[in-house]
Amino acid sequence: MEIIIQPTHHELAAITSLIIRDALLKKPNLVLGLATGSTPIGLYKALVKLHREEKLDFSNVTTFNLDEYIGISIEHPESYHTFMSKHFFDHVNIPSENQHIPQNTTKNHEAFCTSYEEAIVRAGGIDIQVLGIGTDGHIGFNEVGSSLSSRTRIKTLSLSTIKANAIHFDGKIDAVPEMAITMGIGTIMDAKQCLLLASGEAKSEAIAKAVEGPITAMVPASILQMHPKTTVIIDEAAASRLEEVEYYKRSYANRQKLMSQKQ
Ligand code: F6R
C-alpha cells in the first residue's frame, strides 16, 4: 500500500485528480470505478476543472459506480444516479452509454448483478477504482462481515451506515433506504488500481484499522492490504491514528524525488 498524507481534503482531491488525469492521458479509454458520498465530491470538482481548463477529454472513458440504493427512484434527489449527474456526469464529456450505475429498478436483481459483473469484464476491467471508507471500515456497501471475495449483489445497510447517511435525508433515519446493490469486495479487488480516499478525524479509526490492522471481514477495507496497487490518499486528520506516519511521509517524499529525477 502506498500512503499519501496531505494537509487537507482540498490537496487530497487535487492529487487524486492528477493521478486520474495522468492515467487518462496514457490511456484515453480508461475504465473508472466511481464512488459517491461526501468524500469524492472534491475529486469530481477537480476533474471537472481539468476538463474545463485543460480540456481533459473523457469522451472514451467508461465508468462503473460502486453502488446504488434500492427502494428509491433513480430521480430521487439522494439517489446515486442523481448524485453522479449533479457532481460529475453533467459537467464532463463521458458518453451516457459509457456510464454504468447499478439499476435499482430491475425486478430480477440477481440477473442484473451478474450482468453488471459481465459488463465490467467486457469493458476490459476497471483500471482505477475510487473508494471512500465508512467509519466502520466498509467499502462500497460491503458492510462489516461481508465476504472478502464477494461479487456484485444486494446488501442490507448496517445501522451505522444508515445513521451516517441520514444527513443526506434531512436527518431522518427512516428515510434512508435499508438495502443497496453494491459491487462486491472481490469485484473491487479485481481493479488494476484502487485509490482509497478519506478525510476528517471521524475516519481516522477506520483508516488505522484498514491500513495497519489485521485483514478481517470485520474491517472490509483491510483487504486492500492484499491488493497489488492501492494508494491511500488521506488528510492529516484521517491519518491521526496511524502509527507509521513518519515512514509514510518519508516514503512518499522519496518517491517524489525519484519521479522528478526521471523527468
Ligand atoms: C459510496 C460508497 C461508500 C462511501 C462511504 C463513505 O459509493 O461506496 O462506501 O464511500 O460510506 O461515505 P462518505 O464519503 O459520505 O463519508
py3Dmol code that shows the C-alpha trace and the ligand (Angstrom):
import py3Dmol

protein = """\
ATOM      1  CA  MET A   1       0.000   0.000   0.000  1.00  0.00           C
ATOM      2  CA  GLU A   2       1.155   3.473  -0.783  1.00  0.00           C
ATOM      3  CA  ILE A   3       0.034   6.084   1.761  1.00  0.00           C
ATOM      4  CA  ILE A   4      -0.142   9.750   0.779  1.00  0.00           C
ATOM      5  CA  ILE A   5      -0.881  12.194   3.594  1.00  0.00           C
ATOM      6  CA  GLN A   6      -1.951  15.704   2.650  1.00  0.00           C
ATOM      7  CA  PRO A   7      -2.741  18.712   4.871  1.00  0.00           C
ATOM      8  CA  THR A   8      -6.432  18.941   3.989  1.00  0.00           C
ATOM      9  CA  HIS A   9      -9.217  17.494   1.872  1.00  0.00           C
ATOM     10  CA  HIS A  10      -8.501  20.102  -0.814  1.00  0.00           C
ATOM     11  CA  GLU A  11      -4.989  18.796  -1.516  1.00  0.00           C
ATOM     12  CA  LEU A  12      -6.012  15.143  -1.440  1.00  0.00           C
ATOM     13  CA  ALA A  13      -8.725  15.819  -4.023  1.00  0.00           C
ATOM     14  CA  ALA A  14      -6.224  17.681  -6.208  1.00  0.00           C
ATOM     15  CA  ILE A  15      -3.589  14.912  -6.028  1.00  0.00           C
ATOM     16  CA  THR A  16      -6.189  12.225  -6.810  1.00  0.00           C
ATOM     17  CA  SER A  17      -7.420  14.203  -9.820  1.00  0.00           C
ATOM     18  CA  LEU A  18      -3.841  14.393 -11.133  1.00  0.00           C
ATOM     19  CA  ILE A  19      -3.365  10.624 -10.744  1.00  0.00           C
ATOM     20  CA  ILE A  20      -6.530  10.122 -12.814  1.00  0.00           C
ATOM     21  CA  ARG A  21      -5.500  12.781 -15.348  1.00  0.00           C
ATOM     22  CA  ASP A  22      -2.102  11.142 -15.905  1.00  0.00           C
ATOM     23  CA  ALA A  23      -3.724   7.715 -16.327  1.00  0.00           C
ATOM     24  CA  LEU A  24      -6.260   9.159 -18.758  1.00  0.00           C
ATOM     25  CA  LEU A  25      -3.565  10.857 -20.822  1.00  0.00           C
ATOM     26  CA  LYS A  26      -1.782   7.492 -21.112  1.00  0.00           C
ATOM     27  CA  LYS A  27      -4.991   5.524 -21.790  1.00  0.00           C
ATOM     28  CA  PRO A  28      -7.826   7.602 -23.286  1.00  0.00           C
ATOM     29  CA  ASN A  29     -10.282   4.693 -22.969  1.00  0.00           C
ATOM     30  CA  LEU A  30      -9.706   4.430 -19.224  1.00  0.00           C
ATOM     31  CA  VAL A  31     -12.238   2.417 -17.218  1.00  0.00           C
ATOM     32  CA  LEU A  32     -13.007   4.203 -13.964  1.00  0.00           C
ATOM     33  CA  GLY A  33     -14.748   2.749 -10.921  1.00  0.00           C
ATOM     34  CA  LEU A  34     -16.511   5.564  -9.081  1.00  0.00           C
ATOM     35  CA  ALA A  35     -17.812   6.211  -5.590  1.00  0.00           C
ATOM     36  CA  THR A  36     -20.409   8.586  -4.182  1.00  0.00           C
ATOM     37  CA  GLY A  37     -20.756  10.156  -0.721  1.00  0.00           C
ATOM     38  CA  SER A  38     -19.144  13.299   0.668  1.00  0.00           C
ATOM     39  CA  THR A  39     -15.537  12.167   0.176  1.00  0.00           C
ATOM     40  CA  PRO A  40     -15.178  12.200  -3.644  1.00  0.00           C
ATOM     41  CA  ILE A  41     -17.068  15.470  -4.220  1.00  0.00           C
ATOM     42  CA  GLY A  42     -13.800  17.462  -4.155  1.00  0.00           C
ATOM     43  CA  LEU A  43     -12.246  14.999  -6.605  1.00  0.00           C
ATOM     44  CA  TYR A  44     -15.142  15.393  -9.048  1.00  0.00           C
ATOM     45  CA  LYS A  45     -14.837  19.200  -8.771  1.00  0.00           C
ATOM     46  CA  ALA A  46     -11.109  18.958  -9.535  1.00  0.00           C
ATOM     47  CA  LEU A  47     -11.712  16.660 -12.532  1.00  0.00           C
ATOM     48  CA  VAL A  48     -14.402  18.981 -13.893  1.00  0.00           C
ATOM     49  CA  LYS A  49     -11.893  21.848 -13.578  1.00  0.00           C
ATOM     50  CA  LEU A  50      -9.291  19.843 -15.536  1.00  0.00           C
ATOM     51  CA  HIS A  51     -11.913  19.155 -18.208  1.00  0.00           C
ATOM     52  CA  ARG A  52     -12.822  22.852 -18.461  1.00  0.00           C
ATOM     53  CA  GLU A  53      -9.395  24.414 -18.121  1.00  0.00           C
ATOM     54  CA  GLU A  54      -7.045  21.801 -19.618  1.00  0.00           C
ATOM     55  CA  LYS A  55      -9.578  20.227 -21.993  1.00  0.00           C
ATOM     56  CA  LEU A  56      -9.083  16.847 -20.317  1.00  0.00           C
ATOM     57  CA  ASP A  57     -11.024  14.554 -22.621  1.00  0.00           C
ATOM     58  CA  PHE A  58     -13.355  11.934 -21.144  1.00  0.00           C
ATOM     59  CA  SER A  59     -15.010  11.010 -24.452  1.00  0.00           C
ATOM     60  CA  ASN A  60     -13.602   7.460 -24.471  1.00  0.00           C
ATOM     61  CA  VAL A  61     -13.880   6.845 -20.745  1.00  0.00           C
ATOM     62  CA  THR A  62     -16.190   4.166 -19.328  1.00  0.00           C
ATOM     63  CA  THR A  63     -17.385   4.318 -15.715  1.00  0.00           C
ATOM     64  CA  PHE A  64     -18.856   1.854 -13.254  1.00  0.00           C
ATOM     65  CA  ASN A  65     -20.282   3.107  -9.981  1.00  0.00           C
ATOM     66  CA  LEU A  66     -19.848   1.043  -6.873  1.00  0.00           C
ATOM     67  CA  ASP A  67     -23.401   1.100  -5.652  1.00  0.00           C
ATOM     68  CA  GLU A  68     -26.962   2.381  -5.647  1.00  0.00           C
ATOM     69  CA  TYR A  69     -29.771   2.300  -3.094  1.00  0.00           C
ATOM     70  CA  ILE A  70     -32.748   0.011  -3.615  1.00  0.00           C
ATOM     71  CA  GLY A  71     -36.173   1.430  -2.780  1.00  0.00           C
ATOM     72  CA  ILE A  72     -35.849   4.991  -4.111  1.00  0.00           C
ATOM     73  CA  SER A  73     -36.275   6.031  -7.729  1.00  0.00           C
ATOM     74  CA  ILE A  74     -33.239   6.976  -9.795  1.00  0.00           C
ATOM     75  CA  GLU A  75     -34.722  10.507  -9.980  1.00  0.00           C
ATOM     76  CA  HIS A  76     -34.790  10.794  -6.157  1.00  0.00           C
ATOM     77  CA  PRO A  77     -32.551  13.731  -5.091  1.00  0.00           C
ATOM     78  CA  GLU A  78     -30.434  11.365  -2.971  1.00  0.00           C
ATOM     79  CA  SER A  79     -30.111   8.506  -5.463  1.00  0.00           C
ATOM     80  CA  TYR A  80     -26.572   7.864  -6.624  1.00  0.00           C
ATOM     81  CA  HIS A  81     -27.769   8.402 -10.202  1.00  0.00           C
ATOM     82  CA  THR A  82     -28.740  11.965  -9.229  1.00  0.00           C
ATOM     83  CA  PHE A  83     -25.503  12.420  -7.269  1.00  0.00           C
ATOM     84  CA  MET A  84     -23.338  11.398 -10.232  1.00  0.00           C
ATOM     85  CA  SER A  85     -25.184  13.658 -12.688  1.00  0.00           C
ATOM     86  CA  LYS A  86     -25.004  16.616 -10.313  1.00  0.00           C
ATOM     87  CA  HIS A  87     -21.357  16.292  -9.309  1.00  0.00           C
ATOM     88  CA  PHE A  88     -19.719  14.797 -12.386  1.00  0.00           C
ATOM     89  CA  PHE A  89     -21.564  13.426 -15.412  1.00  0.00           C
ATOM     90  CA  ASP A  90     -23.392  16.676 -16.266  1.00  0.00           C
ATOM     91  CA  HIS A  91     -20.073  18.540 -16.413  1.00  0.00           C
ATOM     92  CA  VAL A  92     -17.739  16.274 -18.421  1.00  0.00           C
ATOM     93  CA  ASN A  93     -17.988  14.537 -21.794  1.00  0.00           C
ATOM     94  CA  ILE A  94     -18.405  10.880 -20.825  1.00  0.00           C
ATOM     95  CA  PRO A  95     -20.940   9.413 -23.302  1.00  0.00           C
ATOM     96  CA  SER A  96     -24.078   8.408 -21.396  1.00  0.00           C
ATOM     97  CA  GLU A  97     -23.889   4.869 -22.820  1.00  0.00           C
ATOM     98  CA  ASN A  98     -20.485   4.505 -21.129  1.00  0.00           C
ATOM     99  CA  GLN A  99     -21.823   5.450 -17.676  1.00  0.00           C
ATOM    100  CA  HIS A 100     -22.862   2.493 -15.558  1.00  0.00           C
ATOM    101  CA  ILE A 101     -24.604   2.726 -12.187  1.00  0.00           C
ATOM    102  CA  PRO A 102     -26.340  -0.260 -10.616  1.00  0.00           C
ATOM    103  CA  GLN A 103     -30.013  -0.298 -11.673  1.00  0.00           C
ATOM    104  CA  ASN A 104     -32.318  -0.296  -8.682  1.00  0.00           C
ATOM    105  CA  THR A 105     -35.479  -0.580 -10.741  1.00  0.00           C
ATOM    106  CA  THR A 106     -34.889  -4.081 -12.079  1.00  0.00           C
ATOM    107  CA  LYS A 107     -37.192  -6.863 -10.873  1.00  0.00           C
ATOM    108  CA  ASN A 108     -34.526  -9.505 -11.330  1.00  0.00           C
ATOM    109  CA  HIS A 109     -31.685  -8.260  -9.134  1.00  0.00           C
ATOM    110  CA  GLU A 110     -29.687 -11.449  -9.411  1.00  0.00           C
ATOM    111  CA  ALA A 111     -29.604 -11.299 -13.223  1.00  0.00           C
ATOM    112  CA  PHE A 112     -28.766  -7.595 -13.035  1.00  0.00           C
ATOM    113  CA  CYS A 113     -25.836  -8.199 -10.661  1.00  0.00           C
ATOM    114  CA  THR A 114     -24.439 -10.892 -12.983  1.00  0.00           C
ATOM    115  CA  SER A 115     -24.825  -8.586 -15.985  1.00  0.00           C
ATOM    116  CA  TYR A 116     -23.025  -5.762 -14.125  1.00  0.00           C
ATOM    117  CA  GLU A 117     -20.052  -8.036 -13.493  1.00  0.00           C
ATOM    118  CA  GLU A 118     -20.109  -9.116 -17.165  1.00  0.00           C
ATOM    119  CA  ALA A 119     -20.203  -5.508 -18.355  1.00  0.00           C
ATOM    120  CA  ILE A 120     -17.086  -4.722 -16.289  1.00  0.00           C
ATOM    121  CA  VAL A 121     -15.267  -7.679 -17.858  1.00  0.00           C
ATOM    122  CA  ARG A 122     -16.446  -6.673 -21.372  1.00  0.00           C
ATOM    123  CA  ALA A 123     -15.046  -3.166 -20.783  1.00  0.00           C
ATOM    124  CA  GLY A 124     -11.649  -4.748 -20.069  1.00  0.00           C
ATOM    125  CA  GLY A 125     -11.839  -4.491 -16.259  1.00  0.00           C
ATOM    126  CA  ILE A 126     -11.601  -1.422 -14.050  1.00  0.00           C
ATOM    127  CA  ASP A 127      -8.319   0.470 -14.399  1.00  0.00           C
ATOM    128  CA  ILE A 128      -8.769   2.762 -11.401  1.00  0.00           C
ATOM    129  CA  GLN A 129     -11.323   2.255  -8.644  1.00  0.00           C
ATOM    130  CA  VAL A 130     -12.054   5.282  -6.449  1.00  0.00           C
ATOM    131  CA  LEU A 131     -13.159   4.353  -2.924  1.00  0.00           C
ATOM    132  CA  GLY A 132     -14.357   6.125   0.187  1.00  0.00           C
ATOM    133  CA  ILE A 133     -14.490   4.381   3.544  1.00  0.00           C
ATOM    134  CA  GLY A 134     -17.224   4.182   6.171  1.00  0.00           C
ATOM    135  CA  THR A 135     -16.427   4.906   9.825  1.00  0.00           C
ATOM    136  CA  ASP A 136     -16.830   1.143  10.365  1.00  0.00           C
ATOM    137  CA  GLY A 137     -14.379   0.328   7.560  1.00  0.00           C
ATOM    138  CA  HIS A 138     -16.877  -0.534   4.801  1.00  0.00           C
ATOM    139  CA  ILE A 139     -16.096  -0.002   1.121  1.00  0.00           C
ATOM    140  CA  GLY A 140     -18.942   0.258  -1.372  1.00  0.00           C
ATOM    141  CA  PHE A 141     -21.860  -1.036   0.654  1.00  0.00           C
ATOM    142  CA  ASN A 142     -19.841  -4.052   1.731  1.00  0.00           C
ATOM    143  CA  GLU A 143     -20.724  -3.848   5.364  1.00  0.00           C
ATOM    144  CA  VAL A 144     -18.825  -5.335   8.292  1.00  0.00           C
ATOM    145  CA  GLY A 145     -18.737  -9.116   7.926  1.00  0.00           C
ATOM    146  CA  SER A 146     -19.003  -9.087   4.104  1.00  0.00           C
ATOM    147  CA  SER A 147     -17.247 -11.928   2.342  1.00  0.00           C
ATOM    148  CA  LEU A 148     -13.832 -10.704   1.269  1.00  0.00           C
ATOM    149  CA  SER A 149     -14.346 -12.365  -2.131  1.00  0.00           C
ATOM    150  CA  SER A 150     -17.954 -11.218  -2.695  1.00  0.00           C
ATOM    151  CA  ARG A 151     -19.236 -10.093  -6.106  1.00  0.00           C
ATOM    152  CA  THR A 152     -21.938  -7.550  -7.050  1.00  0.00           C
ATOM    153  CA  ARG A 153     -25.055  -8.301  -5.017  1.00  0.00           C
ATOM    154  CA  ILE A 154     -27.701  -6.868  -2.715  1.00  0.00           C
ATOM    155  CA  LYS A 155     -26.697  -5.904   0.819  1.00  0.00           C
ATOM    156  CA  THR A 156     -28.675  -4.649   3.801  1.00  0.00           C
ATOM    157  CA  LEU A 157     -27.147  -1.460   5.189  1.00  0.00           C
ATOM    158  CA  SER A 158     -25.800  -1.562   8.732  1.00  0.00           C
ATOM    159  CA  LEU A 159     -27.315   0.738  11.336  1.00  0.00           C
ATOM    160  CA  SER A 160     -24.029   2.664  11.440  1.00  0.00           C
ATOM    161  CA  THR A 161     -24.232   3.346   7.666  1.00  0.00           C
ATOM    162  CA  ILE A 162     -27.933   4.239   7.848  1.00  0.00           C
ATOM    163  CA  LYS A 163     -27.191   6.734  10.659  1.00  0.00           C
ATOM    164  CA  ALA A 164     -24.215   8.217   8.791  1.00  0.00           C
ATOM    165  CA  ASN A 165     -26.221   8.612   5.572  1.00  0.00           C
ATOM    166  CA  ALA A 166     -29.261  10.126   7.309  1.00  0.00           C
ATOM    167  CA  ILE A 167     -27.651  13.588   6.943  1.00  0.00           C
ATOM    168  CA  HIS A 168     -28.498  13.336   3.235  1.00  0.00           C
ATOM    169  CA  PHE A 169     -32.140  12.536   4.055  1.00  0.00           C
ATOM    170  CA  ASP A 170     -32.897  15.585   6.275  1.00  0.00           C
ATOM    171  CA  GLY A 171     -31.512  13.693   9.258  1.00  0.00           C
ATOM    172  CA  LYS A 172     -34.388  11.183   9.022  1.00  0.00           C
ATOM    173  CA  ILE A 173     -33.092   7.683   9.699  1.00  0.00           C
ATOM    174  CA  ASP A 174     -36.391   6.174   8.494  1.00  0.00           C
ATOM    175  CA  ALA A 175     -35.976   7.839   5.103  1.00  0.00           C
ATOM    176  CA  VAL A 176     -32.646   6.098   4.356  1.00  0.00           C
ATOM    177  CA  PRO A 177     -33.137   3.016   2.174  1.00  0.00           C
ATOM    178  CA  GLU A 178     -32.228  -0.174   4.013  1.00  0.00           C
ATOM    179  CA  MET A 179     -30.808  -2.014   1.020  1.00  0.00           C
ATOM    180  CA  ALA A 180     -28.467  -1.377  -1.864  1.00  0.00           C
ATOM    181  CA  ILE A 181     -26.829  -3.076  -4.827  1.00  0.00           C
ATOM    182  CA  THR A 182     -23.065  -2.964  -4.424  1.00  0.00           C
ATOM    183  CA  MET A 183     -20.018  -4.236  -6.226  1.00  0.00           C
ATOM    184  CA  GLY A 184     -18.500  -6.947  -4.074  1.00  0.00           C
ATOM    185  CA  ILE A 185     -15.139  -6.862  -2.364  1.00  0.00           C
ATOM    186  CA  GLY A 186     -13.862  -9.397  -4.923  1.00  0.00           C
ATOM    187  CA  THR A 187     -15.101  -7.091  -7.700  1.00  0.00           C
ATOM    188  CA  ILE A 188     -13.213  -4.155  -6.158  1.00  0.00           C
ATOM    189  CA  MET A 189     -10.079  -6.251  -5.685  1.00  0.00           C
ATOM    190  CA  ASP A 190     -10.081  -7.072  -9.423  1.00  0.00           C
ATOM    191  CA  ALA A 191      -9.493  -3.384 -10.257  1.00  0.00           C
ATOM    192  CA  LYS A 192      -5.957  -2.768 -11.521  1.00  0.00           C
ATOM    193  CA  GLN A 193      -5.506   0.142  -9.118  1.00  0.00           C
ATOM    194  CA  CYS A 194      -7.504   1.322  -6.097  1.00  0.00           C
ATOM    195  CA  LEU A 195      -7.473   4.854  -4.698  1.00  0.00           C
ATOM    196  CA  LEU A 196      -8.883   4.913  -1.164  1.00  0.00           C
ATOM    197  CA  LEU A 197      -9.733   8.443  -0.028  1.00  0.00           C
ATOM    198  CA  ALA A 198     -10.606   9.679   3.441  1.00  0.00           C
ATOM    199  CA  SER A 199     -10.660  12.979   5.238  1.00  0.00           C
ATOM    200  CA  GLY A 200     -11.517  14.103   8.740  1.00  0.00           C
ATOM    201  CA  GLU A 201     -10.932  12.786  12.232  1.00  0.00           C
ATOM    202  CA  ALA A 202     -14.109  10.683  12.103  1.00  0.00           C
ATOM    203  CA  LYS A 203     -12.388   8.402   9.571  1.00  0.00           C
ATOM    204  CA  SER A 204      -9.101   8.072  11.492  1.00  0.00           C
ATOM    205  CA  GLU A 205     -10.003   4.868  13.322  1.00  0.00           C
ATOM    206  CA  ALA A 206     -11.268   3.142  10.184  1.00  0.00           C
ATOM    207  CA  ILE A 207      -8.123   4.188   8.324  1.00  0.00           C
ATOM    208  CA  ALA A 208      -5.818   2.968  11.119  1.00  0.00           C
ATOM    209  CA  LYS A 209      -7.601  -0.404  11.170  1.00  0.00           C
ATOM    210  CA  ALA A 210      -7.684  -0.711   7.376  1.00  0.00           C
ATOM    211  CA  VAL A 211      -4.012   0.198   6.877  1.00  0.00           C
ATOM    212  CA  GLU A 212      -2.284  -1.126   9.992  1.00  0.00           C
ATOM    213  CA  GLY A 213      -4.729  -3.619  11.492  1.00  0.00           C
ATOM    214  CA  PRO A 214      -5.264  -7.284  10.714  1.00  0.00           C
ATOM    215  CA  ILE A 215      -7.043  -8.255   7.497  1.00  0.00           C
ATOM    216  CA  THR A 216     -10.542  -9.132   8.545  1.00  0.00           C
ATOM    217  CA  ALA A 217     -14.100  -9.135   7.221  1.00  0.00           C
ATOM    218  CA  MET A 218     -14.885  -7.014  10.307  1.00  0.00           C
ATOM    219  CA  VAL A 219     -12.984  -4.166   8.567  1.00  0.00           C
ATOM    220  CA  PRO A 220     -13.760  -4.726   4.871  1.00  0.00           C
ATOM    221  CA  ALA A 221     -11.252  -2.088   3.664  1.00  0.00           C
ATOM    222  CA  SER A 222      -8.412  -4.031   5.334  1.00  0.00           C
ATOM    223  CA  ILE A 223      -8.481  -6.476   2.366  1.00  0.00           C
ATOM    224  CA  LEU A 224      -6.847  -3.683   0.327  1.00  0.00           C
ATOM    225  CA  GLN A 225      -3.589  -4.627   2.087  1.00  0.00           C
ATOM    226  CA  MET A 226      -3.673  -7.646  -0.270  1.00  0.00           C
ATOM    227  CA  HIS A 227      -4.204  -5.518  -3.388  1.00  0.00           C
ATOM    228  CA  PRO A 228      -1.050  -5.122  -5.528  1.00  0.00           C
ATOM    229  CA  LYS A 229      -1.663  -1.442  -6.287  1.00  0.00           C
ATOM    230  CA  THR A 230      -3.641   0.514  -3.722  1.00  0.00           C
ATOM    231  CA  THR A 231      -2.932   4.127  -2.867  1.00  0.00           C
ATOM    232  CA  VAL A 232      -4.478   5.518   0.306  1.00  0.00           C
ATOM    233  CA  ILE A 233      -4.834   9.289  -0.013  1.00  0.00           C
ATOM    234  CA  ILE A 234      -5.848  10.944   3.243  1.00  0.00           C
ATOM    235  CA  ASP A 235      -5.638  14.225   5.096  1.00  0.00           C
ATOM    236  CA  GLU A 236      -3.751  14.778   8.377  1.00  0.00           C
ATOM    237  CA  ALA A 237      -6.935  14.358  10.439  1.00  0.00           C
ATOM    238  CA  ALA A 238      -7.769  10.980   8.882  1.00  0.00           C
ATOM    239  CA  ALA A 239      -4.106   9.952   9.351  1.00  0.00           C
ATOM    240  CA  SER A 240      -4.057  10.979  13.013  1.00  0.00           C
ATOM    241  CA  ARG A 241      -4.306   7.432  14.422  1.00  0.00           C
ATOM    242  CA  LEU A 242      -1.753   5.811  12.111  1.00  0.00           C
ATOM    243  CA  GLU A 243       1.423   4.648  13.866  1.00  0.00           C
ATOM    244  CA  GLU A 244       3.832   4.860  10.941  1.00  0.00           C
ATOM    245  CA  VAL A 245       3.110   8.412   9.718  1.00  0.00           C
ATOM    246  CA  GLU A 246       6.794   9.397   9.668  1.00  0.00           C
ATOM    247  CA  TYR A 247       7.598   6.394   7.442  1.00  0.00           C
ATOM    248  CA  TYR A 248       4.689   7.031   5.050  1.00  0.00           C
ATOM    249  CA  LYS A 249       5.678  10.692   4.636  1.00  0.00           C
ATOM    250  CA  ARG A 250       9.347   9.859   4.048  1.00  0.00           C
ATOM    251  CA  SER A 251       8.465   7.110   1.525  1.00  0.00           C
ATOM    252  CA  TYR A 252       6.222   9.496  -0.386  1.00  0.00           C
ATOM    253  CA  ALA A 253       8.910  12.222  -0.392  1.00  0.00           C
ATOM    254  CA  ASN A 254      11.436   9.683  -1.733  1.00  0.00           C
ATOM    255  CA  ARG A 255       9.080   8.530  -4.480  1.00  0.00           C
ATOM    256  CA  GLN A 256       8.529  12.160  -5.479  1.00  0.00           C
ATOM    257  CA  LYS A 257      12.296  12.701  -5.576  1.00  0.00           C
ATOM    258  CA  LEU A 258      12.776   9.666  -7.837  1.00  0.00           C
ATOM    259  CA  MET A 259       9.965  10.820 -10.132  1.00  0.00           C
ATOM    260  CA  SER A 260      11.442  14.308 -10.522  1.00  0.00           C
ATOM    261  CA  GLN A 261      14.860  12.807 -11.357  1.00  0.00           C
ATOM    262  CA  LYS A 262      13.210  10.762 -14.133  1.00  0.00           C
ATOM    263  CA  GLN A 263      11.636  13.853 -15.748  1.00  0.00           C
TER     264      GLN A 263
END
"""
ligand_1 = """\
16
F6R
C -20.464 5.224 -1.772
C -19.645 4.245 -1.087
C -19.467 4.267 0.396
C -18.847 5.578 0.869
C -18.634 5.573 2.391
C -18.093 6.889 2.897
O -20.478 4.973 -3.158
O -19.119 3.397 -1.731
O -18.649 3.201 0.794
O -17.623 5.773 0.220
O -19.836 5.290 3.031
O -19.042 7.876 2.668
P -18.694 9.430 2.862
O -17.713 9.761 1.805
O -20.014 10.107 2.644
O -18.153 9.561 4.228
"""
view = py3Dmol.view(width=600, height=400)
view.addModel(protein, "pdb")
view.setStyle({"model": 0}, {"cartoon": {"style": "trace"}})
view.addModel(ligand_1, "xyz")
view.setStyle({"model": 1}, {"stick": {}})
view.zoomTo()
view.show()
